[in-house]
């Protein structure tokens, strides 16, 4: 029998993430692209590619598309830096991904994002 307050977690899954960025999927879908080299990619994919991130939890940062964040700006995508959740960004199509990476504190670690295995 378990005692009161005992931990009921059975498994722990680790990731290599130092940062987590949440990108509104609904906003991205409404814009139908607008980011990346040719302006045809959704923001999450363009940012992952720009930072040369690996996929999944093996990457050093997570860029996750989440369901509607409830802000719904016209002509922009809502983005939340997990480490600074009080300040949300509204990113317009064609935004400079270097500048966005800096605002999300990802540019400081860009050289270290995918260290050699």
Secondary structure, 3 states (H helix, E strand, C coil): CCCCCCCCCCCCCCCCCCEEEEEEHHHHHHHCCCECCCCCECHHHHHHHHCCCCCHHHCCEEEEEECCCCCCCCCEEEEEEHHHCCCEEEEECCCCHHHHHHHCCCHHHHHHCCCCC
